């Protein structure tokens, strides 16, 4: 996912990276603030393969 985002940045697209909290979850508030009228794509690693954290995909989908 990071390689794809870096590629898009190299092509001139603006990419926004959200931090995770100490539990490995993104903030729904930060996600809402990051989405702009011209946002074309939101990507989320649904399950972290290193620490096993699952992002709340349904909740995230409701923000988009």
PDB file of N, CA, C and O in Angstrom:
ATOM      1  N   UNK A   1       0.823  -1.179   0.000  1.00  0.00           N
ATOM      2  CA  UNK A   1       0.000   0.000   0.000  1.00  0.00           C
ATOM      3  C   UNK A   1       0.876   1.255   0.000  1.00  0.00           C
ATOM      4  O   UNK A   1       0.610   2.203  -0.739  1.00  0.00           O
ATOM      5  N   UNK A   2       1.910   1.255   0.824  1.00  0.00           N
ATOM      6  CA  UNK A   2       2.789   2.427   0.881  1.00  0.00           C
ATOM      7  C   UNK A   2       3.483   2.681  -0.450  1.00  0.00           C
ATOM      8  O   UNK A   2       3.644   3.828  -0.867  1.00  0.00           O
ATOM      9  N   UNK A   3       3.892   1.607  -1.111  1.00  0.00           N
ATOM     10  CA  UNK A   3       4.560   1.769  -2.406  1.00  0.00           C
ATOM     11  C   UNK A   3       3.614   2.403  -3.421  1.00  0.00           C
ATOM     12  O   UNK A   3       4.024   3.254  -4.210  1.00  0.00           O
ATOM     13  N   UNK A   4       2.365   1.993  -3.401  1.00  0.00           N
ATOM     14  CA  UNK A   4       1.370   2.572  -4.322  1.00  0.00           C
ATOM     15  C   UNK A   4       1.150   4.048  -4.016  1.00  0.00           C
ATOM     16  O   UNK A   4       1.052   4.866  -4.931  1.00  0.00           O
ATOM     17  N   UNK A   5       1.074   4.388  -2.730  1.00  0.00           N
ATOM     18  CA  UNK A   5       0.891   5.798  -2.347  1.00  0.00           C
ATOM     19  C   UNK A   5       2.100   6.628  -2.754  1.00  0.00           C
ATOM     20  O   UNK A   5       1.950   7.748  -3.243  1.00  0.00           O
ATOM     21  N   UNK A   6       3.274   6.096  -2.558  1.00  0.00           N
ATOM     22  CA  UNK A   6       4.480   6.819  -2.959  1.00  0.00           C
ATOM     23  C   UNK A   6       4.521   7.025  -4.468  1.00  0.00           C
ATOM     24  O   UNK A   6       4.965   8.070  -4.945  1.00  0.00           O
ATOM     25  N   UNK A   7       4.062   6.038  -5.208  1.00  0.00           N
ATOM     26  CA  UNK A   7       3.993   6.166  -6.661  1.00  0.00           C
ATOM     27  C   UNK A   7       3.041   7.294  -7.051  1.00  0.00           C
ATOM     28  O   UNK A   7       3.356   8.110  -7.917  1.00  0.00           O
ATOM     29  N   UNK A   8       1.887   7.332  -6.411  1.00  0.00           N
ATOM     30  CA  UNK A   8       0.926   8.399  -6.695  1.00  0.00           C
ATOM     31  C   UNK A   8       1.507   9.772  -6.366  1.00  0.00           C
ATOM     32  O   UNK A   8       1.306  10.730  -7.111  1.00  0.00           O
ATOM     33  N   UNK A   9       2.226   9.864  -5.249  1.00  0.00           N
ATOM     34  CA  UNK A   9       2.879  11.122  -4.901  1.00  0.00           C
ATOM     35  C   UNK A   9       3.877  11.528  -5.969  1.00  0.00           C
ATOM     36  O   UNK A   9       3.976  12.703  -6.324  1.00  0.00           O
ATOM     37  N   UNK A  10       4.619  10.550  -6.482  1.00  0.00           N
ATOM     38  CA  UNK A  10       5.591  10.814  -7.534  1.00  0.00           C
ATOM     39  C   UNK A  10       4.953  11.308  -8.814  1.00  0.00           C
ATOM     40  O   UNK A  10       5.597  11.978  -9.622  1.00  0.00           O
ATOM     41  N   UNK A  11       3.681  10.975  -8.997  1.00  0.00           N
ATOM     42  CA  UNK A  11       2.936  11.422 -10.171  1.00  0.00           C
ATOM     43  C   UNK A  11       2.223  12.748  -9.919  1.00  0.00           C
ATOM     44  O   UNK A  11       1.493  13.239 -10.780  1.00  0.00           O
ATOM     45  N   UNK A  12       2.438  13.328  -8.732  1.00  0.00           N
ATOM     46  CA  UNK A  12       1.881  14.639  -8.443  1.00  0.00           C
ATOM     47  C   UNK A  12       0.614  14.657  -7.606  1.00  0.00           C
ATOM     48  O   UNK A  12       0.072  15.729  -7.337  1.00  0.00           O
ATOM     49  N   UNK A  13       0.133  13.502  -7.192  1.00  0.00           N
ATOM     50  CA  UNK A  13      -1.067  13.461  -6.363  1.00  0.00           C
ATOM     51  C   UNK A  13      -0.722  13.801  -4.922  1.00  0.00           C
ATOM     52  O   UNK A  13       0.379  13.509  -4.455  1.00  0.00           O
ATOM     53  N   UNK A  14      -1.667  14.421  -4.218  1.00  0.00           N
ATOM     54  CA  UNK A  14      -1.490  14.704  -2.799  1.00  0.00           C
ATOM     55  C   UNK A  14      -1.951  13.469  -2.024  1.00  0.00           C
ATOM     56  O   UNK A  14      -3.079  13.009  -2.207  1.00  0.00           O
ATOM     57  N   UNK A  15      -1.107  12.943  -1.180  1.00  0.00           N
ATOM     58  CA  UNK A  15      -1.425  11.774  -0.361  1.00  0.00           C
ATOM     59  C   UNK A  15      -1.362  12.193   1.099  1.00  0.00           C
ATOM     60  O   UNK A  15      -0.410  12.849   1.523  1.00  0.00           O
ATOM     61  N   UNK A  16      -2.371  11.816   1.861  1.00  0.00           N
ATOM     62  CA  UNK A  16      -2.417  12.119   3.285  1.00  0.00           C
ATOM     63  C   UNK A  16      -2.291  10.816   4.061  1.00  0.00           C
ATOM     64  O   UNK A  16      -3.023   9.857   3.813  1.00  0.00           O
ATOM     65  N   UNK A  17      -1.359  10.793   4.998  1.00  0.00           N
ATOM     66  CA  UNK A  17      -1.148   9.620   5.849  1.00  0.00           C
ATOM     67  C   UNK A  17      -1.664   9.939   7.248  1.00  0.00           C
ATOM     68  O   UNK A  17      -1.290  10.958   7.828  1.00  0.00           O
ATOM     69  N   UNK A  18      -2.507   9.088   7.785  1.00  0.00           N
ATOM     70  CA  UNK A  18      -3.023   9.298   9.132  1.00  0.00           C
ATOM     71  C   UNK A  18      -2.240   8.460  10.133  1.00  0.00           C
ATOM     72  O   UNK A  18      -1.891   7.314   9.850  1.00  0.00           O
ATOM     73  N   UNK A  19      -1.966   9.024  11.293  1.00  0.00           N
ATOM     74  CA  UNK A  19      -1.278   8.245  12.327  1.00  0.00           C
ATOM     75  C   UNK A  19      -2.262   7.276  12.987  1.00  0.00           C
ATOM     76  O   UNK A  19      -3.476   7.390  12.814  1.00  0.00           O
ATOM     77  N   UNK A  20      -1.732   6.347  13.726  1.00  0.00           N
ATOM     78  CA  UNK A  20      -2.562   5.442  14.523  1.00  0.00           C
ATOM     79  C   UNK A  20      -2.309   5.731  15.998  1.00  0.00           C
ATOM     80  O   UNK A  20      -1.262   6.264  16.366  1.00  0.00           O
ATOM     81  N   UNK A  21      -3.272   5.377  16.830  1.00  0.00           N
ATOM     82  CA  UNK A  21      -3.101   5.586  18.265  1.00  0.00           C
ATOM     83  C   UNK A  21      -2.282   4.442  18.872  1.00  0.00           C
ATOM     84  O   UNK A  21      -1.773   3.586  18.147  1.00  0.00           O
ATOM     85  N   UNK A  22      -2.160   4.431  20.190  1.00  0.00           N
ATOM     86  CA  UNK A  22      -1.336   3.402  20.840  1.00  0.00           C
ATOM     87  C   UNK A  22      -1.918   2.000  20.706  1.00  0.00           C
ATOM     88  O   UNK A  22      -1.243   1.015  21.006  1.00  0.00           O
ATOM     89  N   UNK A  23      -3.167   1.906  20.257  1.00  0.00           N
ATOM     90  CA  UNK A  23      -3.788   0.601  20.004  1.00  0.00           C
ATOM     91  C   UNK A  23      -3.676   0.205  18.532  1.00  0.00           C
ATOM     92  O   UNK A  23      -4.097  -0.887  18.149  1.00  0.00           O
ATOM     93  N   UNK A  24      -3.110   1.090  17.707  1.00  0.00           N
ATOM     94  CA  UNK A  24      -2.943   0.806  16.291  1.00  0.00           C
ATOM     95  C   UNK A  24      -4.134   1.170  15.429  1.00  0.00           C
ATOM     96  O   UNK A  24      -4.220   0.738  14.280  1.00  0.00           O
ATOM     97  N   UNK A  25      -5.060   1.963  15.968  1.00  0.00           N
ATOM     98  CA  UNK A  25      -6.271   2.344  15.239  1.00  0.00           C
ATOM     99  C   UNK A  25      -6.190   3.783  14.756  1.00  0.00           C
ATOM    100  O   UNK A  25      -5.586   4.638  15.405  1.00  0.00           O
ATOM    101  N   UNK A  26      -6.811   4.038  13.600  1.00  0.00           N
ATOM    102  CA  UNK A  26      -6.891   5.415  13.126  1.00  0.00           C
ATOM    103  C   UNK A  26      -8.041   6.114  13.850  1.00  0.00           C
ATOM    104  O   UNK A  26      -8.956   5.462  14.354  1.00  0.00           O
ATOM    105  N   UNK A  27      -7.985   7.441  13.896  1.00  0.00           N
ATOM    106  CA  UNK A  27      -9.024   8.248  14.511  1.00  0.00           C
ATOM    107  C   UNK A  27     -10.095   8.552  13.471  1.00  0.00           C
ATOM    108  O   UNK A  27      -9.786   9.032  12.380  1.00  0.00           O
ATOM    109  N   UNK A  28     -11.351   8.275  13.805  1.00  0.00           N
ATOM    110  CA  UNK A  28     -12.445   8.584  12.886  1.00  0.00           C
ATOM    111  C   UNK A  28     -12.534  10.088  12.650  1.00  0.00           C
ATOM    112  O   UNK A  28     -12.865  10.524  11.547  1.00  0.00           O
ATOM    113  N   UNK A  29     -12.241  10.883  13.679  1.00  0.00           N
ATOM    114  CA  UNK A  29     -12.279  12.338  13.533  1.00  0.00           C
ATOM    115  C   UNK A  29     -11.201  12.810  12.552  1.00  0.00           C
ATOM    116  O   UNK A  29     -11.460  13.653  11.692  1.00  0.00           O
ATOM    117  N   UNK A  30      -9.998  12.262  12.688  1.00  0.00           N
ATOM    118  CA  UNK A  30      -8.926  12.637  11.759  1.00  0.00           C
ATOM    119  C   UNK A  30      -9.251  12.191  10.344  1.00  0.00           C
ATOM    120  O   UNK A  30      -8.937  12.892   9.382  1.00  0.00           O
ATOM    121  N   UNK A  31      -9.872  11.041  10.213  1.00  0.00           N
ATOM    122  CA  UNK A  31     -10.268  10.560   8.886  1.00  0.00           C
ATOM    123  C   UNK A  31     -11.270  11.525   8.256  1.00  0.00           C
ATOM    124  O   UNK A  31     -11.125  11.907   7.094  1.00  0.00           O
ATOM    125  N   UNK A  32     -12.280  11.915   9.021  1.00  0.00           N
ATOM    126  CA  UNK A  32     -13.280  12.854   8.494  1.00  0.00           C
ATOM    127  C   UNK A  32     -12.643  14.167   8.075  1.00  0.00           C
ATOM    128  O   UNK A  32     -12.995  14.725   7.035  1.00  0.00           O
ATOM    129  N   UNK A  33     -11.704  14.666   8.878  1.00  0.00           N
ATOM    130  CA  UNK A  33     -11.030  15.921   8.557  1.00  0.00           C
ATOM    131  C   UNK A  33     -10.147  15.792   7.318  1.00  0.00           C
ATOM    132  O   UNK A  33      -9.972  16.756   6.572  1.00  0.00           O
ATOM    133  N   UNK A  34      -9.595  14.609   7.103  1.00  0.00           N
ATOM    134  CA  UNK A  34      -8.681  14.400   5.977  1.00  0.00           C
ATOM    135  C   UNK A  34      -9.409  14.296   4.642  1.00  0.00           C
ATOM    136  O   UNK A  34      -8.845  14.633   3.600  1.00  0.00           O
ATOM    137  N   UNK A  35     -10.647  13.835   4.665  1.00  0.00           N
ATOM    138  CA  UNK A  35     -11.407  13.671   3.423  1.00  0.00           C
ATOM    139  C   UNK A  35     -11.858  15.039   2.929  1.00  0.00           C
ATOM    140  O   UNK A  35     -12.551  15.769   3.639  1.00  0.00           O
ATOM    141  N   UNK A  36     -11.465  15.375   1.722  1.00  0.00           N
ATOM    142  CA  UNK A  36     -11.770  16.649   1.088  1.00  0.00           C
ATOM    143  C   UNK A  36     -12.711  16.416  -0.093  1.00  0.00           C
ATOM    144  O   UNK A  36     -12.870  15.281  -0.542  1.00  0.00           O
ATOM    145  N   UNK A  37     -13.333  17.480  -0.596  1.00  0.00           N
ATOM    146  CA  UNK A  37     -14.234  17.317  -1.744  1.00  0.00           C
ATOM    147  C   UNK A  37     -13.572  16.654  -2.959  1.00  0.00           C
ATOM    148  O   UNK A  37     -14.239  15.975  -3.740  1.00  0.00           O
ATOM    149  N   UNK A  38     -12.258  16.854  -3.112  1.00  0.00           N
ATOM    150  CA  UNK A  38     -11.580  16.256  -4.262  1.00  0.00           C
ATOM    151  C   UNK A  38     -10.874  14.941  -3.936  1.00  0.00           C
ATOM    152  O   UNK A  38     -10.068  14.458  -4.731  1.00  0.00           O
ATOM    153  N   UNK A  39     -11.169  14.361  -2.775  1.00  0.00           N
ATOM    154  CA  UNK A  39     -10.576  13.070  -2.420  1.00  0.00           C
ATOM    155  C   UNK A  39     -11.085  12.011  -3.388  1.00  0.00           C
ATOM    156  O   UNK A  39     -12.290  11.846  -3.578  1.00  0.00           O
ATOM    157  N   UNK A  40     -10.138  11.298  -3.996  1.00  0.00           N
ATOM    158  CA  UNK A  40     -10.507  10.282  -4.989  1.00  0.00           C
ATOM    159  C   UNK A  40     -10.380   8.856  -4.453  1.00  0.00           C
ATOM    160  O   UNK A  40     -10.990   7.932  -4.990  1.00  0.00           O
ATOM    161  N   UNK A  41      -9.586   8.678  -3.391  1.00  0.00           N
ATOM    162  CA  UNK A  41      -9.295   7.326  -2.930  1.00  0.00           C
ATOM    163  C   UNK A  41      -8.998   7.349  -1.448  1.00  0.00           C
ATOM    164  O   UNK A  41      -8.277   8.222  -0.965  1.00  0.00           O
ATOM    165  N   UNK A  42      -9.556   6.383  -0.722  1.00  0.00           N
ATOM    166  CA  UNK A  42      -9.213   6.158   0.688  1.00  0.00           C
ATOM    167  C   UNK A  42      -8.789   4.705   0.792  1.00  0.00           C
ATOM    168  O   UNK A  42      -9.545   3.804   0.430  1.00  0.00           O
ATOM    169  N   UNK A  43      -7.580   4.478   1.285  1.00  0.00           N
ATOM    170  CA  UNK A  43      -7.117   3.106   1.474  1.00  0.00           C
ATOM    171  C   UNK A  43      -6.822   2.888   2.942  1.00  0.00           C
ATOM    172  O   UNK A  43      -6.321   3.776   3.631  1.00  0.00           O
ATOM    173  N   UNK A  44      -7.141   1.689   3.410  1.00  0.00           N
ATOM    174  CA  UNK A  44      -6.931   1.333   4.811  1.00  0.00           C
ATOM    175  C   UNK A  44      -6.429  -0.105   4.863  1.00  0.00           C
ATOM    176  O   UNK A  44      -6.973  -0.990   4.203  1.00  0.00           O
ATOM    177  N   UNK A  45      -5.393  -0.321   5.650  1.00  0.00           N
ATOM    178  CA  UNK A  45      -4.940  -1.691   5.890  1.00  0.00           C
ATOM    179  C   UNK A  45      -5.900  -2.278   6.921  1.00  0.00           C
ATOM    180  O   UNK A  45      -5.801  -1.962   8.107  1.00  0.00           O
ATOM    181  N   UNK A  46      -6.820  -3.122   6.484  1.00  0.00           N
ATOM    182  CA  UNK A  46      -7.891  -3.585   7.363  1.00  0.00           C
ATOM    183  C   UNK A  46      -7.375  -4.378   8.563  1.00  0.00           C
ATOM    184  O   UNK A  46      -7.906  -4.246   9.666  1.00  0.00           O
ATOM    185  N   UNK A  47      -6.347  -5.199   8.358  1.00  0.00           N
ATOM    186  CA  UNK A  47      -5.742  -5.949   9.462  1.00  0.00           C
ATOM    187  C   UNK A  47      -4.237  -5.809   9.367  1.00  0.00           C
ATOM    188  O   UNK A  47      -3.640  -6.084   8.326  1.00  0.00           O
ATOM    189  N   UNK A  48      -3.629  -5.379  10.460  1.00  0.00           N
ATOM    190  CA  UNK A  48      -2.183  -5.235  10.502  1.00  0.00           C
ATOM    191  C   UNK A  48      -1.557  -6.609  10.677  1.00  0.00           C
ATOM    192  O   UNK A  48      -1.872  -7.324  11.629  1.00  0.00           O
ATOM    193  N   UNK A  49      -0.670  -6.977   9.758  1.00  0.00           N
ATOM    194  CA  UNK A  49      -0.077  -8.313   9.785  1.00  0.00           C
ATOM    195  C   UNK A  49       0.989  -8.473  10.863  1.00  0.00           C
ATOM    196  O   UNK A  49       1.430  -9.593  11.118  1.00  0.00           O
ATOM    197  N   UNK A  50       1.411  -7.390  11.501  1.00  0.00           N
ATOM    198  CA  UNK A  50       2.430  -7.496  12.546  1.00  0.00           C
ATOM    199  C   UNK A  50       1.831  -7.546  13.944  1.00  0.00           C
ATOM    200  O   UNK A  50       2.277  -8.331  14.781  1.00  0.00           O
ATOM    201  N   UNK A  51       0.820  -6.713  14.205  1.00  0.00           N
ATOM    202  CA  UNK A  51       0.250  -6.683  15.551  1.00  0.00           C
ATOM    203  C   UNK A  51      -1.202  -7.173  15.609  1.00  0.00           C
ATOM    204  O   UNK A  51      -1.780  -7.279  16.690  1.00  0.00           O
ATOM    205  N   UNK A  52      -1.779  -7.466  14.459  1.00  0.00           N
ATOM    206  CA  UNK A  52      -3.110  -8.067  14.401  1.00  0.00           C
ATOM    207  C   UNK A  52      -4.281  -7.132  14.629  1.00  0.00           C
ATOM    208  O   UNK A  52      -5.410  -7.594  14.792  1.00  0.00           O
ATOM    209  N   UNK A  53      -4.042  -5.835  14.643  1.00  0.00           N
ATOM    210  CA  UNK A  53      -5.124  -4.878  14.860  1.00  0.00           C
ATOM    211  C   UNK A  53      -6.034  -4.835  13.646  1.00  0.00           C
ATOM    212  O   UNK A  53      -5.570  -4.795  12.507  1.00  0.00           O
ATOM    213  N   UNK A  54      -7.336  -4.845  13.904  1.00  0.00           N
ATOM    214  CA  UNK A  54      -8.334  -4.732  12.832  1.00  0.00           C
ATOM    215  C   UNK A  54      -8.946  -3.340  12.893  1.00  0.00           C
ATOM    216  O   UNK A  54      -9.430  -2.898  13.935  1.00  0.00           O
ATOM    217  N   UNK A  55      -8.913  -2.660  11.748  1.00  0.00           N
ATOM    218  CA  UNK A  55      -9.544  -1.348  11.664  1.00  0.00           C
ATOM    219  C   UNK A  55     -11.053  -1.546  11.537  1.00  0.00           C
ATOM    220  O   UNK A  55     -11.494  -2.545  10.970  1.00  0.00           O
ATOM    221  N   UNK A  56     -11.848  -0.613  12.056  1.00  0.00           N
ATOM    222  CA  UNK A  56     -13.323  -0.718  11.968  1.00  0.00           C
ATOM    223  C   UNK A  56     -13.811  -0.338  10.560  1.00  0.00           C
ATOM    224  O   UNK A  56     -14.257   0.786  10.329  1.00  0.00           O
ATOM    225  N   UNK A  57     -13.719  -1.272   9.652  1.00  0.00           N
ATOM    226  CA  UNK A  57     -13.989  -1.008   8.234  1.00  0.00           C
ATOM    227  C   UNK A  57     -15.409  -0.491   8.001  1.00  0.00           C
ATOM    228  O   UNK A  57     -15.591   0.434   7.210  1.00  0.00           O
ATOM    229  N   UNK A  58     -16.403  -1.049   8.653  1.00  0.00           N
ATOM    230  CA  UNK A  58     -17.791  -0.560   8.453  1.00  0.00           C
ATOM    231  C   UNK A  58     -17.917   0.879   8.901  1.00  0.00           C
ATOM    232  O   UNK A  58     -18.553   1.689   8.226  1.00  0.00           O
ATOM    233  N   UNK A  59     -17.319   1.204  10.029  1.00  0.00           N
ATOM    234  CA  UNK A  59     -17.371   2.578  10.539  1.00  0.00           C
ATOM    235  C   UNK A  59     -16.631   3.513   9.583  1.00  0.00           C
ATOM    236  O   UNK A  59     -17.091   4.620   9.304  1.00  0.00           O
ATOM    237  N   UNK A  60     -15.494   3.063   9.090  1.00  0.00           N
ATOM    238  CA  UNK A  60     -14.712   3.864   8.137  1.00  0.00           C
ATOM    239  C   UNK A  60     -15.537   4.084   6.868  1.00  0.00           C
ATOM    240  O   UNK A  60     -15.589   5.199   6.349  1.00  0.00           O
ATOM    241  N   UNK A  61     -16.177   3.037   6.371  1.00  0.00           N
ATOM    242  CA  UNK A  61     -16.993   3.148   5.173  1.00  0.00           C
ATOM    243  C   UNK A  61     -18.142   4.130   5.335  1.00  0.00           C
ATOM    244  O   UNK A  61     -18.561   4.766   4.368  1.00  0.00           O
ATOM    245  N   UNK A  62     -18.645   4.254   6.538  1.00  0.00           N
ATOM    246  CA  UNK A  62     -19.722   5.200   6.803  1.00  0.00           C
ATOM    247  C   UNK A  62     -19.257   6.647   6.759  1.00  0.00           C
ATOM    248  O   UNK A  62     -20.082   7.551   6.633  1.00  0.00           O
ATOM    249  N   UNK A  63     -17.955   6.886   6.860  1.00  0.00           N
ATOM    250  CA  UNK A  63     -17.408   8.248   6.849  1.00  0.00           C
ATOM    251  C   UNK A  63     -17.119   8.715   5.440  1.00  0.00           C
ATOM    252  O   UNK A  63     -16.954   9.913   5.208  1.00  0.00           O
ATOM    253  N   UNK A  64     -17.056   7.799   4.501  1.00  0.00           N
ATOM    254  CA  UNK A  64     -16.644   8.130   3.147  1.00  0.00           C
ATOM    255  C   UNK A  64     -17.826   8.583   2.322  1.00  0.00           C
ATOM    256  O   UNK A  64     -17.669   8.907   1.145  1.00  0.00           O
TER     257      UNK A  64
END
